[in-house]
Amino acid sequence: RCNFEFDLCGWKQDENDDFDWHLRTSSTTKLGTGPATDHTLQEPSGHYIFIKSSFFQLPGQKARISSPVLSKKNKNCEVREDVVIIFYYHMYGAHIGSLIIYQRTALKHEKLLLNLTGNQGNFWQRKALTLSGDGDEDFQVVFEGVAGEGPNDGIALDDLTFSREC
């Protein structure tokens, strides 16, 4: 479980992308470039991770961050129908890009779990995704933010939680 209040909790920036997710607070941002508060504390001083479309990124460029490796060898983390990742996202802006979530095996095979594109509203939304079994391979969950065309549009993530079994 990660609320980003202190660090990235073992989540890692992917090296094969165009830019990075950034840890930030609403109190350090300009008006209109992200959520007014984080999801965890509901305070401007609370932390979350964020990507922003800007003059430094071209539309379509990607930022990827991946979970720690979840081991299938751990009997308590065997992927069953009830093993999920729960997270909160904020995607607001007229020209917002996309948020794409993958489940990636140790052999780097990626399975698409979700693709959200466009303005989703100026509020935090909850999503729960079921993780699927893929043999005995360890796996990760990857969040990919794709830059849109609006310089003030951004995508934020907070409170990423794997179900208790993992």
N, CA and C of each residue as an Amber inpcrd file, in Angstrom:
protein
   498
   0.8570000  -1.1720000   0.0000000   0.0000000   0.0000000   0.0000000
   0.8930000   1.2220000   0.0000000   0.5350000   2.2250000  -0.8060000
   1.3620000   3.4330000  -0.8790000   0.4720000   4.6580000  -0.9880000
   0.7060000   5.6250000  -0.0810000  -0.0380000   6.8820000  -0.1440000
   0.8610000   8.0540000  -0.5480000   2.1330000   7.7740000  -0.8170000
   3.1050000   8.7590000  -1.3090000   3.3750000   9.9020000  -0.3340000
   3.0050000   9.7390000   0.9370000   3.2520000  10.8220000   1.8930000
   4.7350000  10.9960000   2.2050000   5.5350000   9.9320000   2.0510000
   6.9480000  10.0410000   2.4040000   7.8790000   9.7370000   1.2430000
   7.4630000   8.8330000   0.3590000   8.3200000   8.4340000  -0.7600000
   7.4880000   7.6540000  -1.7720000   8.1720000   6.9840000  -2.6820000
   7.4830000   6.2060000  -3.7140000   7.2000000   4.7640000  -3.2870000
   7.5470000   4.3850000  -2.0560000   7.2090000   3.0720000  -1.4740000
   7.6830000   1.8990000  -2.3350000   8.8050000   2.0080000  -2.9640000
   9.3100000   0.8990000  -3.7680000   8.8250000   0.9050000  -5.2100000
   7.9160000   1.7900000  -5.5550000   7.5340000   1.9390000  -6.9640000
   8.7080000   2.5980000  -7.6870000   8.9860000   2.1420000  -8.9070000
  10.1750000   2.6080000  -9.6390000   9.7870000   3.2330000 -10.9730000
  10.5050000   4.3080000 -11.3080000  10.3500000   4.9260000 -12.6250000
  10.9270000   3.9620000 -13.6580000  10.2010000   3.7050000 -14.7300000
  10.7400000   2.8740000 -15.8090000  11.8070000   3.6600000 -16.5630000
  12.8070000   2.9580000 -17.0530000  13.8740000   3.6130000 -17.8150000
  13.5170000   3.7480000 -19.2870000  12.5970000   2.9130000 -19.7690000
  12.2410000   2.9430000 -21.1870000  10.9860000   3.7860000 -21.4190000
  11.0320000   5.0370000 -20.9490000   9.9330000   5.9530000 -21.2070000
  10.5070000   7.3250000 -21.5440000   9.6590000   8.3270000 -21.6690000
  10.1040000   9.6420000 -22.1290000  10.2930000  10.6560000 -21.0120000
   9.5620000  10.4990000 -19.9030000   9.7080000  11.3940000 -18.7580000
   9.1910000  10.6790000 -17.5200000   9.2050000  11.3360000 -16.3590000
   8.9240000  10.6660000 -15.0860000   7.6500000  11.1730000 -14.4120000
   7.1040000  10.3110000 -13.5550000   6.0820000  10.7150000 -12.6020000
   6.7920000  11.4920000 -11.4940000   6.1360000  12.5160000 -10.9410000
   6.7400000  13.3250000  -9.8890000   5.8850000  13.3030000  -8.6360000
   6.5690000  13.2010000  -7.4930000   5.9200000  13.2800000  -6.1880000
   5.6710000  14.7580000  -5.9170000   4.4160000  15.1170000  -5.5590000
   4.1590000  16.5300000  -5.3160000   2.9500000  16.7420000  -4.4340000
   2.7480000  18.0020000  -4.0440000   1.5840000  18.4080000  -3.2620000
   0.8210000  19.4680000  -4.0470000  -0.4430000  19.6380000  -3.7200000
  -1.2380000  20.6730000  -4.3790000  -0.7920000  22.0630000  -3.9650000
  -0.2190000  22.1910000  -2.7620000   0.1890000  23.5120000  -2.2780000
   1.3880000  24.0580000  -3.0500000   2.0670000  23.2040000  -3.8280000
   3.2280000  23.6800000  -4.5900000   2.9090000  23.8240000  -6.0790000
   1.6500000  23.7410000  -6.4450000   1.2930000  23.7860000  -7.8580000
   0.5420000  25.0550000  -8.2000000   0.5290000  25.3470000  -9.4740000
  -0.2630000  26.4740000  -9.9580000  -1.7240000  26.0490000 -10.0530000
  -2.6080000  26.9800000  -9.8650000  -4.0360000  26.7050000  -9.9670000
  -4.3600000  26.1250000 -11.3360000  -5.1440000  25.0840000 -11.3590000
  -5.5780000  24.5120000 -12.6210000  -4.6520000  23.4560000 -13.1920000
  -3.6180000  23.0470000 -12.4500000  -2.6970000  22.0490000 -12.9920000
  -2.7120000  20.7530000 -12.1960000  -3.7990000  20.4630000 -11.5590000
  -3.8870000  19.2140000 -10.8120000  -4.9400000  19.3050000  -9.7410000
  -5.0740000  18.2400000  -8.9450000  -6.0950000  18.2360000  -7.8970000
  -5.8190000  19.2840000  -6.8200000  -6.8860000  19.7640000  -6.1810000
  -6.7630000  20.7760000  -5.1290000  -6.1840000  20.1870000  -3.8440000
  -6.3650000  18.8760000  -3.6410000  -5.8140000  18.1810000  -2.4810000
  -5.3790000  16.7860000  -2.9270000  -4.6250000  16.1220000  -2.0690000
  -4.3500000  14.7120000  -2.3380000  -5.5860000  13.9040000  -1.9350000
  -5.5660000  12.6050000  -2.1820000  -6.7160000  11.7880000  -1.7950000
  -6.6220000  11.3360000  -0.3430000  -5.4140000  11.0140000   0.1160000
  -5.2120000  10.4300000   1.4460000  -5.6560000  11.3590000   2.5680000
  -5.0590000  12.5420000   2.6130000  -5.2990000  13.4810000   3.7050000
  -6.3830000  14.4970000   3.3950000  -6.7430000  14.6210000   2.1060000
  -7.6910000  15.6450000   1.6700000  -7.1890000  17.0400000   2.0570000
  -5.8700000  17.2170000   1.9400000  -5.2260000  18.4810000   2.3030000
  -4.3030000  18.9150000   1.1700000  -4.1460000  20.2310000   0.9580000
  -3.1980000  20.6870000  -0.0710000  -1.7540000  20.2640000   0.2060000
  -1.4360000  19.9610000   1.4790000  -0.0690000  19.5480000   1.8200000
   0.1600000  18.0540000   1.6190000  -0.8910000  17.2940000   1.3000000
  -0.7640000  15.8550000   1.0880000  -0.1030000  15.5430000  -0.2430000
   0.5420000  14.3960000  -0.3210000   1.3240000  14.0220000  -1.5030000
   0.6080000  13.0220000  -2.4130000   0.9680000  13.0600000  -3.6790000
   0.5120000  12.1360000  -4.7090000   1.5460000  12.1630000  -5.8250000
   1.4110000  11.2900000  -6.8140000   2.3040000  11.3750000  -7.9660000
   1.5280000  11.9410000  -9.1450000   2.2560000  12.6150000 -10.0440000
   1.6020000  13.4430000 -11.0490000   2.4430000  13.5180000 -12.3150000
   1.7820000  13.5470000 -13.4560000   2.4330000  13.9580000 -14.6990000
   1.6310000  15.1130000 -15.2600000   2.3130000  16.0180000 -15.9030000
   1.6740000  17.1880000 -16.4680000   2.0790000  17.3180000 -17.9190000
   1.1170000  17.5360000 -18.7870000   1.4460000  17.8770000 -20.1620000
   2.0580000  19.2770000 -20.1200000   3.1380000  19.4800000 -20.8160000
   3.7990000  20.7810000 -20.7870000   4.5540000  21.0010000 -22.0820000
   5.2320000  22.1130000 -22.1380000   6.0230000  22.4180000 -23.3280000
   7.2260000  21.4900000 -23.4540000   7.5580000  20.7750000 -22.3570000
   8.7150000  19.8830000 -22.3710000   8.3760000  18.4960000 -22.9140000
   7.0870000  18.1460000 -22.9210000   6.6780000  16.8570000 -23.4590000
   5.8280000  17.0670000 -24.7020000   6.0430000  16.2200000 -25.6700000
   5.2030000  16.2330000 -26.8570000   3.9900000  15.3480000 -26.6030000
   2.8520000  15.6830000 -27.2030000   1.6950000  14.8030000 -27.0510000
   2.0630000  13.3690000 -27.4570000   1.6470000  12.4230000 -26.6500000
   1.9390000  11.0210000 -26.9300000   3.1490000  10.4830000 -26.1930000
   3.9810000  11.3670000 -25.6410000   5.1240000  10.8670000 -24.8740000
   4.6240000  10.2430000 -23.5750000   5.4110000   9.2820000 -23.0440000
   4.9410000   8.4470000 -21.9420000   5.8310000   8.5320000 -20.7160000
   5.1790000   8.4640000 -19.5520000   5.8570000   8.3040000 -18.2620000
   5.3320000   7.0130000 -17.6570000   6.2440000   6.1540000 -17.1930000
   5.8380000   4.8510000 -16.6450000   6.4500000   4.6510000 -15.2680000
   5.6420000   4.1020000 -14.3690000   6.1130000   3.7550000 -13.0280000
   5.5780000   2.3680000 -12.7080000   6.4340000   1.5220000 -12.1040000
   6.0420000   0.1310000 -11.8770000   6.1360000  -0.2450000 -10.4000000
   5.2600000  -1.1460000 -10.0160000   5.1890000  -1.6110000  -8.6370000
   6.4180000  -2.4480000  -8.3030000   6.6220000  -2.6820000  -7.0130000
   7.6010000  -3.7090000  -6.6470000   7.1640000  -5.0370000  -7.2620000
   8.1130000  -5.9630000  -7.4130000   7.7870000  -7.2810000  -7.9630000
   6.9710000  -8.0450000  -6.9320000   5.8600000  -8.5900000  -7.3860000
   5.0160000  -9.4280000  -6.5320000   5.3240000 -10.8750000  -6.8760000
   5.7040000 -11.6360000  -5.8770000   6.1770000 -12.9910000  -6.1080000
   5.0420000 -13.9970000  -6.1020000   4.9700000 -14.7810000  -7.1610000
   3.9920000 -15.8660000  -7.2180000   4.4110000 -17.0240000  -6.3060000
   5.6770000 -17.0120000  -5.8670000   6.1530000 -18.0690000  -4.9800000
   5.5440000 -17.9300000  -3.5840000   5.0890000 -16.7280000  -3.2620000
   4.4230000 -16.4880000  -1.9960000   3.0120000 -17.0530000  -2.1070000
   2.7200000 -18.1080000  -1.3720000   1.4190000 -18.7760000  -1.4720000
   0.2630000 -17.8280000  -1.1710000   0.5260000 -16.7980000  -0.3440000
  -0.5330000 -15.8480000  -0.0040000  -0.8300000 -14.8690000  -1.1310000
   0.0330000 -14.8440000  -2.1490000  -0.1470000 -13.8790000  -3.2320000
  -0.4650000 -14.5800000  -4.5460000  -0.9380000 -15.8060000  -4.4600000
  -1.3460000 -16.4710000  -5.6910000  -2.4860000 -15.6770000  -6.3030000
  -2.3700000 -15.3960000  -7.5790000  -3.3880000 -14.5750000  -8.2170000
  -4.6640000 -15.3840000  -8.3840000  -5.6880000 -14.9170000  -7.7080000
  -7.0180000 -15.5120000  -7.8090000  -7.9700000 -14.3960000  -8.1910000
  -9.2160000 -14.7280000  -8.3000000 -10.1960000 -13.7340000  -8.7130000
 -10.3080000 -12.5660000  -7.7490000  -9.8990000 -12.7690000  -6.4800000
 -10.1010000 -11.7170000  -5.4980000  -8.8490000 -10.8820000  -5.2250000
  -7.7680000 -11.0800000  -5.9800000  -6.5660000 -10.2740000  -5.7970000
  -6.6680000  -9.0670000  -6.7220000  -6.6560000  -7.8960000  -6.1100000
  -6.8670000  -6.6770000  -6.8890000  -5.8530000  -5.6100000  -6.5090000
  -5.7400000  -4.6130000  -7.3750000  -5.0770000  -3.3690000  -7.0200000
  -6.1640000  -2.3000000  -7.0150000  -6.1770000  -1.5360000  -5.9470000
  -7.1260000  -0.4320000  -5.8000000  -6.3140000   0.8490000  -5.8350000
  -6.7970000   1.8440000  -6.5530000  -6.0820000   3.1130000  -6.6290000
  -7.0670000   4.2430000  -6.8910000  -6.5820000   5.4620000  -6.6780000
  -7.3680000   6.6590000  -6.9500000  -6.6400000   7.4700000  -8.0070000
  -7.4060000   8.0090000  -8.9440000  -6.8130000   8.7960000 -10.0210000
  -7.5930000  10.0910000 -10.2110000  -6.8980000  11.0820000 -10.7620000
  -7.4790000  12.3920000 -11.0590000  -6.9830000  12.7720000 -12.4410000
  -7.9040000  12.9020000 -13.3890000  -7.5570000  13.2470000 -14.7770000
  -8.4710000  14.3790000 -15.2110000  -7.9240000  15.5870000 -15.2280000
  -8.7740000  16.7310000 -15.5110000  -8.1010000  17.6730000 -16.4990000
  -8.8410000  18.0560000 -17.5160000  -8.3680000  19.0260000 -18.4930000
  -8.9720000  18.7530000 -19.8500000  -9.0950000  19.7970000 -20.6280000
  -9.7510000  19.6940000 -21.9330000  -8.9720000  18.8400000 -22.9210000
  -7.6520000  18.7940000 -22.7600000  -6.8190000  18.0720000 -23.7310000
  -5.9500000  17.0350000 -23.0290000  -6.5350000  16.3880000 -22.0180000
  -5.8010000  15.4060000 -21.2150000  -5.4020000  14.2120000 -22.0750000
  -4.3350000  13.5480000 -21.6900000  -3.8840000  12.3660000 -22.4140000
  -4.5720000  11.1100000 -21.9120000  -3.7840000  10.0790000 -21.6240000
  -4.3320000   8.7830000 -21.2320000  -3.6130000   8.2290000 -20.0100000
  -4.3250000   7.3920000 -19.2810000  -3.7640000   6.6000000 -18.1890000
  -3.9900000   5.1450000 -18.5700000  -2.8830000   4.4050000 -18.7080000
  -2.9520000   3.0110000 -19.1350000  -2.2870000   2.1580000 -18.0600000
  -2.9410000   1.0700000 -17.6710000  -2.3970000   0.1980000 -16.6300000
  -2.1880000  -1.1930000 -17.2170000  -0.9950000  -1.7410000 -16.9370000
  -0.6180000  -3.0660000 -17.4230000  -0.2420000  -3.9550000 -16.2490000
  -0.3770000  -5.2560000 -16.4590000   0.2220000  -6.2480000 -15.5780000
   1.3850000  -6.8310000 -16.3730000   2.6120000  -6.7260000 -15.8210000
   3.8200000  -7.1460000 -16.5350000   4.4650000  -8.3320000 -15.8400000
   4.7400000  -9.3880000 -16.5970000   5.4020000 -10.5670000 -16.0430000
   6.9080000 -10.3400000 -15.9720000   7.5910000 -11.2510000 -15.2900000
   9.0470000 -11.1800000 -15.1850000   9.7130000 -11.2460000 -16.5550000
   9.0510000 -11.8890000 -17.5090000   9.5940000 -11.9710000 -18.8720000
   9.2000000 -10.7700000 -19.7230000   8.6540000  -9.7400000 -19.0630000
   8.3020000  -8.4660000 -19.7070000   7.1000000  -8.5430000 -20.6360000
   6.2760000  -9.5810000 -20.4980000   5.0190000  -9.6120000 -21.2490000
   4.0320000  -8.7020000 -20.5240000   3.3690000  -7.8370000 -21.2580000
   2.4380000  -6.9080000 -20.6450000   1.0090000  -7.1880000 -21.0980000
   0.1220000  -7.2400000 -20.1110000  -1.2980000  -7.4260000 -20.3860000
  -2.0190000  -6.1340000 -20.0110000  -2.7840000  -5.5940000 -20.9390000
  -3.5340000  -4.3640000 -20.6990000  -4.6530000  -4.6270000 -19.6960000
  -4.6900000  -3.8220000 -18.6180000  -5.7520000  -3.9360000 -17.6220000
  -6.7870000  -2.8220000 -17.7600000  -6.3380000  -1.6260000 -18.1670000
  -7.2390000  -0.4790000 -18.2430000  -6.6330000   0.5950000 -19.1280000
  -7.4940000   1.2810000 -19.8940000  -7.0620000   2.4250000 -20.7040000
  -8.1100000   3.5230000 -20.5510000  -7.7410000   4.5890000 -19.8490000
  -8.6220000   5.7420000 -19.6690000  -8.0670000   6.8940000 -20.4970000
  -8.9180000   7.5120000 -21.3060000  -8.4760000   8.6150000 -22.1430000
  -9.4380000   9.7780000 -22.0060000  -8.8920000  10.9810000 -21.9560000
  -9.7190000  12.1820000 -21.9240000 -10.1110000  12.5960000 -20.5180000
 -10.7990000  13.7170000 -20.4530000 -11.2120000  14.3310000 -19.1950000
 -12.1230000  13.3840000 -18.4160000 -11.7360000  13.0860000 -17.1690000
 -12.5330000  12.2010000 -16.3130000 -13.2100000  12.9680000 -15.1720000
 -13.0160000  14.2920000 -15.1310000 -13.6460000  15.1110000 -14.0980000
 -12.6430000  15.6430000 -13.0950000 -13.0010000  16.7540000 -12.4450000
 -12.1020000  17.4190000 -11.5060000 -12.3100000  16.8900000 -10.0830000
 -12.1160000  15.5830000  -9.9150000 -12.2390000  14.9550000  -8.6070000
 -11.5020000  13.6140000  -8.6320000 -11.1840000  13.1000000  -7.4410000
 -10.5300000  11.8040000  -7.3100000 -11.5530000  10.7070000  -7.5600000
 -11.1560000   9.7100000  -8.3420000 -12.0240000   8.5710000  -8.6090000
 -11.3170000   7.2880000  -8.1910000 -12.0950000   6.3390000  -7.6840000
 -11.5540000   5.0580000  -7.2240000 -11.7140000   4.0180000  -8.3220000
 -10.6950000   3.1770000  -8.4570000 -10.7600000   2.0820000  -9.4180000
 -10.1400000   0.8530000  -8.7700000 -10.7690000  -0.3040000  -8.9830000
 -10.2390000  -1.5870000  -8.5210000 -10.0990000  -2.4820000  -9.7430000
  -8.9080000  -3.0290000  -9.9370000  -8.6430000  -3.9070000 -11.0720000
  -8.2580000  -5.2890000 -10.5710000  -8.8550000  -6.3050000 -11.1610000
  -8.5160000  -7.6800000 -10.8140000  -7.2660000  -8.0900000 -11.5630000
  -6.3200000  -8.6770000 -10.8380000  -5.0770000  -9.1610000 -11.4530000
  -5.2800000 -10.6000000 -11.8680000  -4.7110000 -10.9570000 -13.0070000
  -4.9320000 -12.3060000 -13.5300000  -3.6960000 -13.1740000 -13.3640000
  -3.9170000 -14.4690000 -13.2690000  -2.8150000 -15.4140000 -13.1750000
  -2.1560000 -15.5880000 -14.5230000  -0.8490000 -15.7810000 -14.5100000
  -0.1150000 -15.9830000 -15.7570000   1.0100000 -16.9780000 -15.4670000
   0.6340000 -18.2200000 -15.2250000   1.6380000 -19.2350000 -14.8960000
   2.2100000 -18.9910000 -13.5150000   3.5040000 -19.3210000 -13.3610000
   4.1620000 -19.1530000 -12.0720000   5.0580000 -17.9250000 -12.0380000
   4.9170000 -17.0490000 -13.0050000   5.8180000 -15.8990000 -13.0820000
   5.4870000 -14.8250000 -12.0590000   6.5430000 -14.2060000 -11.5310000
   6.3780000 -13.0090000 -10.7290000   5.8460000 -11.9130000 -11.6500000
   5.2620000 -10.8730000 -11.0620000   4.7010000  -9.8280000 -11.9130000
   4.7610000  -8.4720000 -11.2340000   4.5050000  -7.4500000 -12.0100000
   4.4020000  -6.0760000 -11.5430000   3.1670000  -5.4420000 -12.1710000
   2.7320000  -4.3380000 -11.5910000   1.7020000  -3.5100000 -12.2040000
   2.3950000  -2.2280000 -12.6590000   2.0890000  -1.8020000 -13.8780000
   2.7200000  -0.6240000 -14.4730000   1.6440000   0.4170000 -14.7710000
   1.8730000   1.6370000 -14.2960000   1.0070000   2.7720000 -14.6310000
   1.7340000   3.6200000 -15.6720000   1.0590000   3.8390000 -16.7940000
   1.6340000   4.6300000 -17.8830000   0.7630000   5.8650000 -18.1010000
   1.3720000   7.0360000 -17.9640000   0.6820000   8.2850000 -18.2650000
   1.1450000   8.7720000 -19.6200000   0.2000000   9.1220000 -20.4860000
   0.5170000   9.5990000 -21.8240000   0.1610000  11.0770000 -21.8990000
   1.1380000  11.9030000 -22.2860000   0.9310000  13.3530000 -22.3490000
  -0.1180000  13.7040000 -23.3860000  -0.9690000  14.6590000 -23.0210000
  -1.9630000  15.1900000 -23.9460000  -1.4560000  16.4640000 -24.5920000
  -2.3710000  17.2460000 -25.1210000  -2.0010000  18.4620000 -25.8400000
  -2.1480000  19.7290000 -25.0110000  -2.7880000  19.6540000 -23.8500000
  -3.0170000  20.8500000 -23.0430000  -1.8970000  21.0980000 -22.0570000
  -1.3130000  22.3070000 -22.0420000  -0.1800000  22.5830000 -21.1460000
  -0.5460000  22.5880000 -19.6720000  -1.8200000  22.7060000 -19.3310000
  -2.2240000  22.7100000 -17.9270000  -2.8900000  21.4170000 -17.4930000
  -2.9420000  20.4340000 -18.3690000  -3.6390000  19.1890000 -18.0720000
  -2.6940000  18.1820000 -17.4280000  -3.2100000  17.4240000 -16.4670000
  -2.3520000  16.4530000 -15.8030000  -3.1090000  15.2500000 -15.2950000
  -2.3360000  14.2390000 -14.9320000  -2.8680000  12.9910000 -14.3910000
  -2.2000000  12.7520000 -13.0470000  -3.0120000  12.4780000 -12.0230000
  -2.4920000  12.2300000 -10.6850000  -2.9460000  10.8530000 -10.2030000
  -2.0920000  10.2190000  -9.3750000  -2.3940000   8.9270000  -8.7570000
  -2.1330000   9.0270000  -7.2600000  -2.9470000   8.3330000  -6.4750000
  -2.7370000   8.3130000  -5.0330000  -3.3200000   7.0140000  -4.4600000
  -2.8520000   6.6550000  -3.2930000  -3.3750000   5.5260000  -2.5150000
  -3.4700000   4.2350000  -3.3380000  -2.3110000   3.7630000  -3.7940000
  -2.2240000   2.5080000  -4.5320000  -2.1240000   1.3690000  -3.5200000
  -3.0690000   0.4360000  -3.5770000  -3.1220000  -0.6370000  -2.5850000
  -3.3670000  -1.9770000  -3.2610000  -2.5330000  -2.9550000  -2.9420000
  -2.7980000  -4.3210000  -3.3870000  -3.6290000  -4.9970000  -2.3050000
  -4.4930000  -5.9180000  -2.7110000  -5.3220000  -6.6090000  -1.7310000
  -4.4410000  -7.2940000  -0.6970000  -4.9810000  -7.5220000   0.4670000
  -4.2090000  -7.9700000   1.6340000  -3.3980000  -9.2250000   1.3830000
  -3.8680000 -10.1080000   0.5310000  -3.1610000 -11.3620000   0.3040000
  -1.7340000 -11.1420000  -0.1970000  -1.5020000 -10.0310000  -0.8990000
  -0.1660000  -9.7580000  -1.4470000   0.6630000  -8.9150000  -0.4990000
